Amino acid sequence: MGPLFNDPQAQRLTQLMDVASLRARVHAANIANQNTPGYKARAVAFEEAFREALGEGGDTSGVAPSVFERSDLAVQPDGNNVSSEREVLEMGQNQTLYNAWAAMAQGKKKLLNIAITAAP
């Protein structure tokens, strides 16, 4: 998003959008493998570590997402545990969050542009 976005809030928004993009790819892979025998759904872990970093001073730059196999889901007879309904629901929630973060980033960029063009 350019050099104007070197402030911590903008970096966090970019980080959150990157994680949402990763999460979308993981959901897409899960759906693509919903009929693959033995395939285990994957998910992205990030929010808990992100919240902890915010609580410990706010530096989230070292917080990275991790992809893991979900073991908390019902397993079908073929060993697969993907639920297309759950994946679609979670994809929609993820997309809503991404859109909100992107709107915030765009709003921040517009404010910065206004401040720059209004400066004497």
PEZIBEL-V697422 format. One record per residue. NEAR is the number of other C-alpha atoms within 12 Angstrom. Layout:
BEGIN
near: {NEAR,NEAR}
END
This chain:
BEGIN
near: {17,12,10,20,23,16,19,18,22,28,27,30,32,30,30,33,29,25,30,33,25,27,33,30,22,32,35,25,25,34,28,20,23,28,21,19,16,17,26,32,36,32,33,28,22,26,22,16,21,26,18,16,19,19,12,11,12,18,20,28,22,16,23,21,26,19,22,17,21,21,16,13,18,16,19,18,13,15,19,26,30,37,26,21,15,21,29,22,16,24,27,19,18,29,26,18,23,26,20,19,27,26,18,22,29,20,17,24,24,16,16,21,15,13,13,12,10,9,8,6}
END
